[in-house]
Amino acid sequence: MPSPEFFQVLPVADALKLLDRHWQPTPAREFIAAADALDRISAVEVRSPEAVPAFRKSTVDGYAVRAADTFGASQALPAFLEVLGEIKMGERPPRDIGSGQTMTIHTGGMLPEGADAVVMIETTQVIDEGEIEAMRAVAPGENVIQVGEDVAAGAAVLPRRQRLRAGDIGGLLAVGIEQIEVLRAPRVGILSCGDELLPPEVAPPPPGKVRDINAYTLSALAEKEGAEPLRLGIASDSLEDYRARAEAGFAQSDILLLSAGSSVSARDYTRDVINGLGAPGLLQHGLATKPGKPTIIAVCEDKPVIGLPGNPVSALLVARQILPHLIARFLGQKRERPLMTRARLALRVASETGREDWLAVRLRLTDDEIPLAEPILGKSNLIFTLAGADALLRVPLNSGGLDAGSLVEVEPL
């Protein structure tokens, strides 16, 4: 007989809140090259060791000047300036400038001492090799980036617990930070269980045997969400082997997924195995979702342990609802809401009261620019019903189903 707790199902969101109350993740830290830190999470606030830019530089091609020398200049009454030479890119100016003097400068070039502005080349007229006319006045600081205007020395350049983007990496390298302390990616252990399972490389499986694909679909999901998957092999349907492999995997993992041991069959040892991993143990057995109802939610010694169905489609679809939340929380992030798109439902779909359903759908373009969502009908344990899908449709809890022609939101795969 199934355990009494199995019938006390919870919506997935409520089960995750229950888990969160018993789990306070403490991720480890590590130093990595800033150039390799895309999508990693900063462990600490990072401050700039230097100012950027470290020198005053021009934002235009033109002439470095003392702004006061151009006051009142116009096309009718230009200011005459002596040209002392050129400031080459990547080099210090060869000399300072004084009153009535200027030097040719290029965008990004370093201003010489004595200059406090740049006249754009378009507003000048060359008289001869050593003299120009400035036909427009400039104010002090015009066309100039000041020292530290981008980043002051000591200023924060990266907050704590930020996912690093391409621009963040550029900013770190711009101030000379080559190493950054980040949170170590959570290790997600994945243990499959069942005498019928064989590694995927076995070809062809003998009668009665099937390839274990859950370890690989769940690994791909974990990696996509920023975790490090650990495939822990296949446990047999014996309590001793299952327990030994689970304990070994638990010691290596920050989050442990047990696949195939959450059904209510007489040979299900998952509850005993999980409770043997540490307190508080099993928190919830049964979720108000299809597929995935028999899922187990547990916390053992401050590590989440999830017992997933063995059905490949069920395991992956329910893991999509749980694992991203766990990984994001481990890394101090809010789980990003999946990107959704609108579609029109091609067929009526039914749903039982007390659960939410997830259906694989194909999207077909139509003349009104809203795609048609066609449910993929078939038995729920066939992985190619999911592999051939374009999106997932969620039928809300207690909705009773959705009518044909309804506008719905689907999650593209």
Secondary structure, DSSP 8 states (H G I E B T S, - for coil): ---GGGGS-B-HHHHHHHHHHT------EEEEEGGG-TT-BBSS-EE-SS-BSSS-EESSSEEEE-GGGGTT--SSS-EEEEEEEE--TTS--SS---TTEEEEE-TT-B--TT--EEEEGGGEEEEETTEEEE-S---TTTTEE-TTSSB-TT-EEE-TT-B--HHHHHHHHHTT--EEEEE---EEEEEEE-TTEE-TT-SS--TT-EE--HHHHHHHHHHHTT-EEEEEEEE-SSHHHHHHHHHHHHHH-SEEEEES--S-STT--HHHHHHTT-SEEEEEE-BSEES-TT-EEEEETTEEEEEE-SSHHHHHHHHHHHHHHHHHHHTT--------EEEEESS-EE--TT-EEEEEEEEE--TTSS-EEEE--S-TT-HHHHHT-SEEEEE-TT--EE-TT-EEEEEE-
